Amino acid sequence: MTELRLYILQRVTAFLMIPLILAHVFVIFYATSNGLKAGDILARTQGSVGWALFYGLFVLLAAIHGAIGVRTVLREWADLSRTTASIASGALAALLFALGMRAVIAVVMPGGAL
């Protein structure tokens, strides 16, 4: 993928994450201000396809966004080649996505099972 396309993709993922971040912060504020504990919150998210889709999209966008940023840092600061930086950032994106989806599954699966 060209540098320009990666630049645009990172800006698009940032733009798409803005409403997700705001919703996430709002939900946290609402839950904590109403005295909900972690167990109460998990009880409300278990089995929810909506929360799974919301946080699944959030994880996907964050993994892409973060990996592109790390690729840029590797290219500029570590002076890595495009190929090496792309491989490293691709591996990071896969790791972030896998760990994030593991967390999503734990939050929405009944009983928090992985």
Backbone as XML, in Angstrom:
<?xml version="1.0"?>
<chain id="A" units="angstrom">
  <residue number="1" name="MET">
    <atom name="N" x="0.853" y="-1.171" z="0.000"/>
    <atom name="CA" x="0.000" y="0.000" z="0.000"/>
    <atom name="C" x="0.900" y="1.234" z="0.000"/>
  </residue>
  <residue number="2" name="THR">
    <atom name="N" x="0.525" y="2.228" z="-0.759"/>
    <atom name="CA" x="1.348" y="3.434" z="-0.854"/>
    <atom name="C" x="1.289" y="4.249" z="0.432"/>
  </residue>
  <residue number="3" name="GLU">
    <atom name="N" x="2.294" y="5.100" z="0.610"/>
    <atom name="CA" x="2.360" y="5.954" z="1.798"/>
    <atom name="C" x="1.122" y="6.840" z="1.889"/>
  </residue>
  <residue number="4" name="LEU">
    <atom name="N" x="0.669" y="7.370" z="0.764"/>
    <atom name="CA" x="-0.510" y="8.236" z="0.760"/>
    <atom name="C" x="-1.749" y="7.462" z="1.205"/>
  </residue>
  <residue number="5" name="ARG">
    <atom name="N" x="-1.896" y="6.251" z="0.716"/>
    <atom name="CA" x="-3.062" y="5.444" z="1.109"/>
    <atom name="C" x="-3.023" y="5.093" z="2.592"/>
  </residue>
  <residue number="6" name="LEU">
    <atom name="N" x="-1.838" y="4.793" z="3.110"/>
    <atom name="CA" x="-1.712" y="4.521" z="4.540"/>
    <atom name="C" x="-2.040" y="5.767" z="5.352"/>
  </residue>
  <residue number="7" name="TYR">
    <atom name="N" x="-1.577" y="6.913" z="4.896"/>
    <atom name="CA" x="-1.865" y="8.187" z="5.554"/>
    <atom name="C" x="-3.378" y="8.414" z="5.606"/>
  </residue>
  <residue number="8" name="ILE">
    <atom name="N" x="-4.033" y="8.232" z="4.478"/>
    <atom name="CA" x="-5.487" y="8.426" z="4.402"/>
    <atom name="C" x="-6.202" y="7.394" z="5.277"/>
  </residue>
  <residue number="9" name="LEU">
    <atom name="N" x="-5.771" y="6.135" z="5.227"/>
    <atom name="CA" x="-6.402" y="5.092" z="6.025"/>
    <atom name="C" x="-6.285" y="5.391" z="7.518"/>
  </residue>
  <residue number="10" name="GLN">
    <atom name="N" x="-5.139" y="5.898" z="7.939"/>
    <atom name="CA" x="-4.989" y="6.222" z="9.359"/>
    <atom name="C" x="-5.924" y="7.355" z="9.745"/>
  </residue>
  <residue number="11" name="ARG">
    <atom name="N" x="-6.090" y="8.347" z="8.887"/>
    <atom name="CA" x="-7.011" y="9.454" z="9.190"/>
    <atom name="C" x="-8.455" y="8.980" z="9.184"/>
  </residue>
  <residue number="12" name="VAL">
    <atom name="N" x="-8.802" y="8.088" z="8.278"/>
    <atom name="CA" x="-10.166" y="7.550" z="8.225"/>
    <atom name="C" x="-10.470" y="6.734" z="9.478"/>
  </residue>
  <residue number="13" name="THR">
    <atom name="N" x="-9.525" y="5.894" z="9.908"/>
    <atom name="CA" x="-9.763" y="5.109" z="11.125"/>
    <atom name="C" x="-9.907" y="6.026" z="12.331"/>
  </residue>
  <residue number="14" name="ALA">
    <atom name="N" x="-9.126" y="7.096" z="12.386"/>
    <atom name="CA" x="-9.252" y="8.062" z="13.495"/>
    <atom name="C" x="-10.630" y="8.696" z="13.475"/>
  </residue>
  <residue number="15" name="PHE">
    <atom name="N" x="-11.063" y="9.100" z="12.308"/>
    <atom name="CA" x="-12.378" y="9.729" z="12.160"/>
    <atom name="C" x="-13.501" y="8.775" z="12.575"/>
  </residue>
  <residue number="16" name="LEU">
    <atom name="N" x="-13.388" y="7.515" z="12.174"/>
    <atom name="CA" x="-14.414" y="6.527" z="12.517"/>
    <atom name="C" x="-14.401" y="6.157" z="13.999"/>
  </residue>
  <residue number="17" name="MET">
    <atom name="N" x="-13.229" y="6.260" z="14.631"/>
    <atom name="CA" x="-13.142" y="5.932" z="16.059"/>
    <atom name="C" x="-13.712" y="7.024" z="16.958"/>
  </residue>
  <residue number="18" name="ILE">
    <atom name="N" x="-13.795" y="8.256" z="16.475"/>
    <atom name="CA" x="-14.261" y="9.362" z="17.327"/>
    <atom name="C" x="-15.614" y="9.068" z="17.967"/>
  </residue>
  <residue number="19" name="PRO">
    <atom name="N" x="-16.661" y="8.693" z="17.204"/>
    <atom name="CA" x="-17.942" y="8.420" z="17.876"/>
    <atom name="C" x="-17.879" y="7.194" z="18.794"/>
  </residue>
  <residue number="20" name="LEU">
    <atom name="N" x="-17.044" y="6.224" z="18.443"/>
    <atom name="CA" x="-16.911" y="5.042" z="19.295"/>
    <atom name="C" x="-16.245" y="5.404" z="20.621"/>
  </residue>
  <residue number="21" name="ILE">
    <atom name="N" x="-15.224" y="6.245" z="20.562"/>
    <atom name="CA" x="-14.546" y="6.681" z="21.776"/>
    <atom name="C" x="-15.499" y="7.484" z="22.648"/>
  </residue>
  <residue number="22" name="LEU">
    <atom name="N" x="-16.234" y="8.401" z="22.036"/>
    <atom name="CA" x="-17.184" y="9.214" z="22.796"/>
    <atom name="C" x="-18.261" y="8.349" z="23.446"/>
  </residue>
  <residue number="23" name="ALA">
    <atom name="N" x="-18.780" y="7.386" z="22.702"/>
    <atom name="CA" x="-19.787" y="6.482" z="23.263"/>
    <atom name="C" x="-19.194" y="5.656" z="24.399"/>
  </residue>
  <residue number="24" name="HIS">
    <atom name="N" x="-17.992" y="5.160" z="24.219"/>
    <atom name="CA" x="-17.325" y="4.361" z="25.248"/>
    <atom name="C" x="-17.133" y="5.185" z="26.530"/>
  </residue>
  <residue number="25" name="VAL">
    <atom name="N" x="-16.637" y="6.403" z="26.388"/>
    <atom name="CA" x="-16.433" y="7.268" z="27.554"/>
    <atom name="C" x="-17.763" y="7.600" z="28.215"/>
  </residue>
  <residue number="26" name="PHE">
    <atom name="N" x="-18.795" y="7.876" z="27.422"/>
    <atom name="CA" x="-20.118" y="8.173" z="27.970"/>
    <atom name="C" x="-20.643" y="6.986" z="28.770"/>
  </residue>
  <residue number="27" name="VAL">
    <atom name="N" x="-20.518" y="5.796" z="28.227"/>
    <atom name="CA" x="-21.009" y="4.599" z="28.919"/>
    <atom name="C" x="-20.241" y="4.390" z="30.226"/>
  </residue>
  <residue number="28" name="ILE">
    <atom name="N" x="-18.939" y="4.584" z="30.195"/>
    <atom name="CA" x="-18.146" y="4.446" z="31.424"/>
    <atom name="C" x="-18.586" y="5.477" z="32.451"/>
  </residue>
  <residue number="29" name="PHE">
    <atom name="N" x="-18.747" y="6.719" z="32.030"/>
    <atom name="CA" x="-19.181" y="7.774" z="32.946"/>
    <atom name="C" x="-20.557" y="7.444" z="33.521"/>
  </residue>
  <residue number="30" name="TYR">
    <atom name="N" x="-21.481" y="7.043" z="32.657"/>
    <atom name="CA" x="-22.827" y="6.698" z="33.101"/>
    <atom name="C" x="-22.795" y="5.540" z="34.107"/>
  </residue>
  <residue number="31" name="ALA">
    <atom name="N" x="-22.054" y="4.507" z="33.772"/>
    <atom name="CA" x="-22.006" y="3.317" z="34.634"/>
    <atom name="C" x="-21.398" y="3.639" z="35.991"/>
  </residue>
  <residue number="32" name="THR">
    <atom name="N" x="-20.289" y="4.350" z="35.992"/>
    <atom name="CA" x="-19.625" y="4.627" z="37.265"/>
    <atom name="C" x="-20.382" y="5.651" z="38.093"/>
  </residue>
  <residue number="33" name="SER">
    <atom name="N" x="-21.027" y="6.616" z="37.444"/>
    <atom name="CA" x="-21.778" y="7.609" z="38.203"/>
    <atom name="C" x="-23.045" y="7.018" z="38.806"/>
  </residue>
  <residue number="34" name="ASN">
    <atom name="N" x="-23.512" y="5.908" z="38.281"/>
    <atom name="CA" x="-24.685" y="5.229" z="38.830"/>
    <atom name="C" x="-24.296" y="4.074" z="39.744"/>
  </residue>
  <residue number="35" name="GLY">
    <atom name="N" x="-23.024" y="3.999" z="40.085"/>
    <atom name="CA" x="-22.565" y="3.012" z="41.055"/>
    <atom name="C" x="-22.476" y="1.587" z="40.554"/>
  </residue>
  <residue number="36" name="LEU">
    <atom name="N" x="-22.497" y="1.414" z="39.237"/>
    <atom name="CA" x="-22.384" y="0.055" z="38.704"/>
    <atom name="C" x="-20.964" y="-0.463" z="38.892"/>
  </residue>
  <residue number="37" name="LYS">
    <atom name="N" x="-20.857" y="-1.685" z="39.286"/>
    <atom name="CA" x="-19.567" y="-2.354" z="39.443"/>
    <atom name="C" x="-19.298" y="-3.199" z="38.197"/>
  </residue>
  <residue number="38" name="ALA">
    <atom name="N" x="-18.084" y="-3.723" z="38.094"/>
    <atom name="CA" x="-17.702" y="-4.521" z="36.923"/>
    <atom name="C" x="-18.667" y="-5.673" z="36.687"/>
  </residue>
  <residue number="39" name="GLY">
    <atom name="N" x="-19.060" y="-6.355" z="37.746"/>
    <atom name="CA" x="-19.994" y="-7.478" z="37.605"/>
    <atom name="C" x="-21.339" y="-7.048" z="37.053"/>
  </residue>
  <residue number="40" name="ASP">
    <atom name="N" x="-21.816" y="-5.868" z="37.476"/>
    <atom name="CA" x="-23.088" y="-5.345" z="36.964"/>
    <atom name="C" x="-22.989" y="-5.033" z="35.470"/>
  </residue>
  <residue number="41" name="ILE">
    <atom name="N" x="-21.865" y="-4.450" z="35.098"/>
    <atom name="CA" x="-21.664" y="-4.090" z="33.685"/>
    <atom name="C" x="-21.575" y="-5.342" z="32.828"/>
  </residue>
  <residue number="42" name="LEU">
    <atom name="N" x="-20.803" y="-6.332" z="33.295"/>
    <atom name="CA" x="-20.679" y="-7.581" z="32.536"/>
    <atom name="C" x="-22.016" y="-8.294" z="32.412"/>
  </residue>
  <residue number="43" name="ALA">
    <atom name="N" x="-22.837" y="-8.210" z="33.455"/>
    <atom name="CA" x="-24.161" y="-8.839" z="33.391"/>
    <atom name="C" x="-25.002" y="-8.220" z="32.275"/>
  </residue>
  <residue number="44" name="ARG">
    <atom name="N" x="-24.782" y="-6.950" z="32.009"/>
    <atom name="CA" x="-25.547" y="-6.263" z="30.962"/>
    <atom name="C" x="-24.988" y="-6.494" z="29.565"/>
  </residue>
  <residue number="45" name="THR">
    <atom name="N" x="-23.712" y="-6.851" z="29.471"/>
    <atom name="CA" x="-23.103" y="-7.033" z="28.152"/>
    <atom name="C" x="-23.106" y="-8.495" z="27.690"/>
  </residue>
  <residue number="46" name="GLN">
    <atom name="N" x="-23.278" y="-9.426" z="28.610"/>
    <atom name="CA" x="-23.239" y="-10.851" z="28.264"/>
    <atom name="C" x="-24.298" y="-11.193" z="27.213"/>
  </residue>
  <residue number="47" name="GLY">
    <atom name="N" x="-23.866" y="-11.825" z="26.160"/>
    <atom name="CA" x="-24.777" y="-12.270" z="25.108"/>
    <atom name="C" x="-25.256" y="-11.168" z="24.182"/>
  </residue>
  <residue number="48" name="SER">
    <atom name="N" x="-24.707" y="-9.975" z="24.287"/>
    <atom name="CA" x="-25.160" y="-8.847" z="23.467"/>
    <atom name="C" x="-24.412" y="-8.789" z="22.138"/>
  </residue>
  <residue number="49" name="VAL">
    <atom name="N" x="-25.144" y="-9.013" z="21.079"/>
    <atom name="CA" x="-24.558" y="-8.905" z="19.740"/>
    <atom name="C" x="-24.176" y="-7.455" z="19.462"/>
  </residue>
  <residue number="50" name="GLY">
    <atom name="N" x="-24.982" y="-6.525" z="19.929"/>
    <atom name="CA" x="-24.707" y="-5.106" z="19.717"/>
    <atom name="C" x="-23.377" y="-4.674" z="20.305"/>
  </residue>
  <residue number="51" name="TRP">
    <atom name="N" x="-23.139" y="-5.063" z="21.575"/>
    <atom name="CA" x="-21.859" y="-4.711" z="22.199"/>
    <atom name="C" x="-20.702" y="-5.428" z="21.514"/>
  </residue>
  <residue number="52" name="ALA">
    <atom name="N" x="-20.915" y="-6.649" z="21.085"/>
    <atom name="CA" x="-19.864" y="-7.385" z="20.373"/>
    <atom name="C" x="-19.503" y="-6.669" z="19.072"/>
  </residue>
  <residue number="53" name="LEU">
    <atom name="N" x="-20.496" y="-6.219" z="18.331"/>
    <atom name="CA" x="-20.232" y="-5.499" z="17.080"/>
    <atom name="C" x="-19.572" y="-4.151" z="17.349"/>
  </residue>
  <residue number="54" name="PHE">
    <atom name="N" x="-20.069" y="-3.433" z="18.358"/>
    <atom name="CA" x="-19.509" y="-2.127" z="18.715"/>
    <atom name="C" x="-18.032" y="-2.250" z="19.055"/>
  </residue>
  <residue number="55" name="TYR">
    <atom name="N" x="-17.709" y="-3.125" z="20.008"/>
    <atom name="CA" x="-16.325" y="-3.247" z="20.434"/>
    <atom name="C" x="-15.468" y="-4.000" z="19.422"/>
  </residue>
  <residue number="56" name="GLY">
    <atom name="N" x="-16.064" y="-4.890" z="18.647"/>
    <atom name="CA" x="-15.310" y="-5.549" z="17.577"/>
    <atom name="C" x="-14.845" y="-4.549" z="16.535"/>
  </residue>
  <residue number="57" name="LEU">
    <atom name="N" x="-15.736" y="-3.629" z="16.149"/>
    <atom name="CA" x="-15.358" y="-2.578" z="15.198"/>
    <atom name="C" x="-14.302" y="-1.666" z="15.808"/>
  </residue>
  <residue number="58" name="PHE">
    <atom name="N" x="-14.490" y="-1.327" z="17.077"/>
    <atom name="CA" x="-13.528" y="-0.489" z="17.795"/>
    <atom name="C" x="-12.136" y="-1.131" z="17.771"/>
  </residue>
  <residue number="59" name="VAL">
    <atom name="N" x="-12.069" y="-2.417" z="18.074"/>
    <atom name="CA" x="-10.797" y="-3.150" z="18.091"/>
    <atom name="C" x="-10.160" y="-3.154" z="16.699"/>
  </residue>
  <residue number="60" name="LEU">
    <atom name="N" x="-10.945" y="-3.430" z="15.681"/>
    <atom name="CA" x="-10.423" y="-3.456" z="14.314"/>
    <atom name="C" x="-9.833" y="-2.105" z="13.928"/>
  </residue>
  <residue number="61" name="LEU">
    <atom name="N" x="-10.588" y="-1.041" z="14.159"/>
    <atom name="CA" x="-10.112" y="0.297" z="13.804"/>
    <atom name="C" x="-8.863" y="0.682" z="14.587"/>
  </residue>
  <residue number="62" name="ALA">
    <atom name="N" x="-8.852" y="0.374" z="15.881"/>
    <atom name="CA" x="-7.698" y="0.718" z="16.719"/>
    <atom name="C" x="-6.453" y="-0.061" z="16.295"/>
  </residue>
  <residue number="63" name="ALA">
    <atom name="N" x="-6.612" y="-1.325" z="15.944"/>
    <atom name="CA" x="-5.470" y="-2.140" z="15.512"/>
    <atom name="C" x="-4.872" y="-1.581" z="14.223"/>
  </residue>
  <residue number="64" name="ILE">
    <atom name="N" x="-5.717" y="-1.222" z="13.282"/>
    <atom name="CA" x="-5.234" y="-0.659" z="12.012"/>
    <atom name="C" x="-4.572" y="0.690" z="12.263"/>
  </residue>
  <residue number="65" name="HIS">
    <atom name="N" x="-5.264" y="1.545" z="12.998"/>
    <atom name="CA" x="-4.769" y="2.896" z="13.271"/>
    <atom name="C" x="-3.412" y="2.861" z="13.993"/>
  </residue>
  <residue number="66" name="GLY">
    <atom name="N" x="-3.340" y="2.063" z="15.035"/>
    <atom name="CA" x="-2.105" y="1.977" z="15.817"/>
    <atom name="C" x="-0.950" y="1.396" z="15.026"/>
  </residue>
  <residue number="67" name="ALA">
    <atom name="N" x="-1.222" y="0.362" z="14.249"/>
    <atom name="CA" x="-0.157" y="-0.275" z="13.468"/>
    <atom name="C" x="0.406" y="0.669" z="12.411"/>
  </residue>
  <residue number="68" name="ILE">
    <atom name="N" x="-0.445" y="1.466" z="11.792"/>
    <atom name="CA" x="0.050" y="2.433" z="10.802"/>
    <atom name="C" x="0.933" y="3.472" z="11.486"/>
  </residue>
  <residue number="69" name="GLY">
    <atom name="N" x="0.527" y="3.915" z="12.664"/>
    <atom name="CA" x="1.333" y="4.873" z="13.413"/>
    <atom name="C" x="2.677" y="4.294" z="13.805"/>
  </residue>
  <residue number="70" name="VAL">
    <atom name="N" x="2.686" y="3.057" z="14.272"/>
    <atom name="CA" x="3.948" y="2.402" z="14.645"/>
    <atom name="C" x="4.824" y="2.218" z="13.414"/>
  </residue>
  <residue number="71" name="ARG">
    <atom name="N" x="4.233" y="1.893" z="12.285"/>
    <atom name="CA" x="4.996" y="1.744" z="11.042"/>
    <atom name="C" x="5.701" y="3.051" z="10.700"/>
  </residue>
  <residue number="72" name="THR">
    <atom name="N" x="4.999" y="4.155" z="10.850"/>
    <atom name="CA" x="5.589" y="5.455" z="10.571"/>
    <atom name="C" x="6.758" y="5.743" z="11.512"/>
  </residue>
  <residue number="73" name="VAL">
    <atom name="N" x="6.576" y="5.448" z="12.789"/>
    <atom name="CA" x="7.651" y="5.654" z="13.769"/>
    <atom name="C" x="8.851" y="4.763" z="13.434"/>
  </residue>
  <residue number="74" name="LEU">
    <atom name="N" x="8.602" y="3.521" z="13.093"/>
    <atom name="CA" x="9.701" y="2.617" z="12.733"/>
    <atom name="C" x="10.464" y="3.120" z="11.513"/>
  </residue>
  <residue number="75" name="ARG">
    <atom name="N" x="9.740" y="3.636" z="10.549"/>
    <atom name="CA" x="10.399" y="4.159" z="9.336"/>
    <atom name="C" x="11.228" y="5.396" z="9.648"/>
  </residue>
  <residue number="76" name="GLU">
    <atom name="N" x="10.688" y="6.295" z="10.466"/>
    <atom name="CA" x="11.361" y="7.563" z="10.717"/>
    <atom name="C" x="12.448" y="7.451" z="11.783"/>
  </residue>
  <residue number="77" name="TRP">
    <atom name="N" x="12.189" y="6.754" z="12.870"/>
    <atom name="CA" x="13.115" y="6.748" z="14.008"/>
    <atom name="C" x="14.086" y="5.578" z="13.974"/>
  </residue>
  <residue number="78" name="ALA">
    <atom name="N" x="13.624" y="4.425" z="13.541"/>
    <atom name="CA" x="14.499" y="3.252" z="13.520"/>
    <atom name="C" x="15.154" y="3.066" z="12.149"/>
  </residue>
  <residue number="79" name="ASP">
    <atom name="N" x="14.742" y="3.897" z="11.200"/>
    <atom name="CA" x="15.304" y="3.856" z="9.848"/>
    <atom name="C" x="15.176" y="2.471" z="9.218"/>
  </residue>
  <residue number="80" name="LEU">
    <atom name="N" x="14.022" y="1.836" z="9.456"/>
    <atom name="CA" x="13.772" y="0.524" z="8.849"/>
    <atom name="C" x="13.293" y="0.700" z="7.419"/>
  </residue>
  <residue number="81" name="SER">
    <atom name="N" x="13.513" y="-0.316" z="6.630"/>
    <atom name="CA" x="13.011" y="-0.287" z="5.254"/>
    <atom name="C" x="11.490" y="-0.373" z="5.280"/>
  </residue>
  <residue number="82" name="ARG">
    <atom name="N" x="10.899" y="-0.013" z="4.159"/>
    <atom name="CA" x="9.438" y="-0.104" z="4.048"/>
    <atom name="C" x="8.949" y="-1.515" z="4.330"/>
  </residue>
  <residue number="83" name="THR">
    <atom name="N" x="9.636" y="-2.480" z="3.750"/>
    <atom name="CA" x="9.221" y="-3.876" z="3.901"/>
    <atom name="C" x="9.320" y="-4.336" z="5.351"/>
  </residue>
  <residue number="84" name="THR">
    <atom name="N" x="10.431" y="-4.054" z="5.991"/>
    <atom name="CA" x="10.622" y="-4.481" z="7.379"/>
    <atom name="C" x="9.618" y="-3.794" z="8.298"/>
  </residue>
  <residue number="85" name="ALA">
    <atom name="N" x="9.428" y="-2.483" z="8.114"/>
    <atom name="CA" x="8.466" y="-1.745" z="8.933"/>
    <atom name="C" x="7.047" y="-2.254" z="8.689"/>
  </residue>
  <residue number="86" name="SER">
    <atom name="N" x="6.731" y="-2.583" z="7.453"/>
    <atom name="CA" x="5.393" y="-3.084" z="7.128"/>
    <atom name="C" x="5.146" y="-4.455" z="7.757"/>
  </residue>
  <residue number="87" name="ILE">
    <atom name="N" x="6.155" y="-5.318" z="7.723"/>
    <atom name="CA" x="6.012" y="-6.646" z="8.333"/>
    <atom name="C" x="5.835" y="-6.518" z="9.842"/>
  </residue>
  <residue number="88" name="ALA">
    <atom name="N" x="6.667" y="-5.694" z="10.469"/>
    <atom name="CA" x="6.577" y="-5.503" z="11.923"/>
    <atom name="C" x="5.234" y="-4.897" z="12.316"/>
  </residue>
  <residue number="89" name="SER">
    <atom name="N" x="4.787" y="-3.889" z="11.577"/>
    <atom name="CA" x="3.513" y="-3.255" z="11.926"/>
    <atom name="C" x="2.330" y="-4.172" z="11.591"/>
  </residue>
  <residue number="90" name="GLY">
    <atom name="N" x="2.462" y="-4.979" z="10.568"/>
    <atom name="CA" x="1.410" y="-5.955" z="10.253"/>
    <atom name="C" x="1.279" y="-6.990" z="11.357"/>
  </residue>
  <residue number="91" name="ALA">
    <atom name="N" x="2.435" y="-7.429" z="11.882"/>
    <atom name="CA" x="2.408" y="-8.374" z="13.009"/>
    <atom name="C" x="1.789" y="-7.721" z="14.234"/>
  </residue>
  <residue number="92" name="LEU">
    <atom name="N" x="2.117" y="-6.446" z="14.472"/>
    <atom name="CA" x="1.525" y="-5.727" z="15.599"/>
    <atom name="C" x="0.017" y="-5.599" z="15.427"/>
  </residue>
  <residue number="93" name="ALA">
    <atom name="N" x="-0.434" y="-5.285" z="14.226"/>
    <atom name="CA" x="-1.871" y="-5.161" z="13.960"/>
    <atom name="C" x="-2.577" y="-6.487" z="14.249"/>
  </residue>
  <residue number="94" name="ALA">
    <atom name="N" x="-1.985" y="-7.575" z="13.810"/>
    <atom name="CA" x="-2.583" y="-8.893" z="14.058"/>
    <atom name="C" x="-2.641" y="-9.202" z="15.545"/>
  </residue>
  <residue number="95" name="LEU">
    <atom name="N" x="-1.568" y="-8.874" z="16.263"/>
    <atom name="CA" x="-1.530" y="-9.111" z="17.705"/>
    <atom name="C" x="-2.561" y="-8.249" z="18.430"/>
  </residue>
  <residue number="96" name="LEU">
    <atom name="N" x="-2.624" y="-6.964" z="18.093"/>
    <atom name="CA" x="-3.604" y="-6.075" z="18.715"/>
    <atom name="C" x="-5.028" y="-6.548" z="18.438"/>
  </residue>
  <residue number="97" name="PHE">
    <atom name="N" x="-5.278" y="-6.955" z="17.203"/>
    <atom name="CA" x="-6.617" y="-7.431" z="16.851"/>
    <atom name="C" x="-6.962" y="-8.694" z="17.623"/>
  </residue>
  <residue number="98" name="ALA">
    <atom name="N" x="-6.040" y="-9.629" z="17.686"/>
    <atom name="CA" x="-6.299" y="-10.889" z="18.390"/>
    <atom name="C" x="-6.548" y="-10.651" z="19.881"/>
  </residue>
  <residue number="99" name="LEU">
    <atom name="N" x="-5.713" y="-9.843" z="20.517"/>
    <atom name="CA" x="-5.894" y="-9.568" z="21.941"/>
    <atom name="C" x="-7.177" y="-8.778" z="22.195"/>
  </residue>
  <residue number="100" name="GLY">
    <atom name="N" x="-7.452" y="-7.824" z="21.316"/>
    <atom name="CA" x="-8.681" y="-7.040" z="21.469"/>
    <atom name="C" x="-9.927" y="-7.889" z="21.306"/>
  </residue>
  <residue number="101" name="MET">
    <atom name="N" x="-9.923" y="-8.775" z="20.331"/>
    <atom name="CA" x="-11.086" y="-9.637" z="20.122"/>
    <atom name="C" x="-11.239" y="-10.632" z="21.265"/>
  </residue>
  <residue number="102" name="ARG">
    <atom name="N" x="-10.127" y="-11.046" z="21.845"/>
    <atom name="CA" x="-10.193" y="-11.918" z="23.020"/>
    <atom name="C" x="-10.923" y="-11.200" z="24.153"/>
  </residue>
  <residue number="103" name="ALA">
    <atom name="N" x="-10.618" y="-9.922" z="24.335"/>
    <atom name="CA" x="-11.290" y="-9.132" z="25.368"/>
    <atom name="C" x="-12.767" y="-8.949" z="25.038"/>
  </residue>
  <residue number="104" name="VAL">
    <atom name="N" x="-13.089" y="-8.697" z="23.769"/>
    <atom name="CA" x="-14.488" y="-8.539" z="23.365"/>
    <atom name="C" x="-15.255" y="-9.819" z="23.654"/>
  </residue>
  <residue number="105" name="ILE">
    <atom name="N" x="-14.682" y="-10.942" z="23.297"/>
    <atom name="CA" x="-15.343" y="-12.226" z="23.544"/>
    <atom name="C" x="-15.559" y="-12.436" z="25.036"/>
  </residue>
  <residue number="106" name="ALA">
    <atom name="N" x="-14.567" y="-12.088" z="25.839"/>
    <atom name="CA" x="-14.694" y="-12.254" z="27.292"/>
    <atom name="C" x="-15.808" y="-11.383" z="27.854"/>
  </residue>
  <residue number="107" name="VAL">
    <atom name="N" x="-16.028" y="-10.217" z="27.259"/>
    <atom name="CA" x="-17.049" y="-9.298" z="27.757"/>
    <atom name="C" x="-18.452" y="-9.707" z="27.319"/>
  </residue>
  <residue number="108" name="VAL">
    <atom name="N" x="-18.586" y="-10.267" z="26.137"/>
    <atom name="CA" x="-19.942" y="-10.556" z="25.642"/>
    <atom name="C" x="-20.360" y="-12.017" z="25.726"/>
  </residue>
  <residue number="109" name="MET">
    <atom name="N" x="-19.418" y="-12.930" z="25.901"/>
    <atom name="CA" x="-19.793" y="-14.336" z="26.000"/>
    <atom name="C" x="-20.429" y="-14.605" z="27.358"/>
  </residue>
  <residue number="110" name="PRO">
    <atom name="N" x="-21.519" y="-15.327" z="27.398"/>
    <atom name="CA" x="-22.114" y="-15.673" z="28.685"/>
    <atom name="C" x="-21.104" y="-16.362" z="29.586"/>
  </residue>
  <residue number="111" name="GLY">
    <atom name="N" x="-20.965" y="-15.856" z="30.785"/>
    <atom name="CA" x="-20.005" y="-16.416" z="31.733"/>
    <atom name="C" x="-18.591" y="-15.916" z="31.509"/>
  </residue>
  <residue number="112" name="GLY">
    <atom name="N" x="-18.377" y="-15.051" z="30.505"/>
    <atom name="CA" x="-17.044" y="-14.510" z="30.224"/>
    <atom name="C" x="-16.072" y="-15.547" z="29.711"/>
  </residue>
  <residue number="113" name="ALA">
    <atom name="N" x="-16.594" y="-16.645" z="29.167"/>
    <atom name="CA" x="-15.730" y="-17.738" z="28.704"/>
    <atom name="C" x="-14.951" y="-17.307" z="27.476"/>
  </residue>
  <residue number="114" name="LEU">
    <atom name="N" x="-13.728" y="-17.809" z="27.397"/>
    <atom name="CA" x="-12.916" y="-17.550" z="26.212"/>
    <atom name="C" x="-12.920" y="-18.779" z="25.357"/>
  </residue>
</chain>
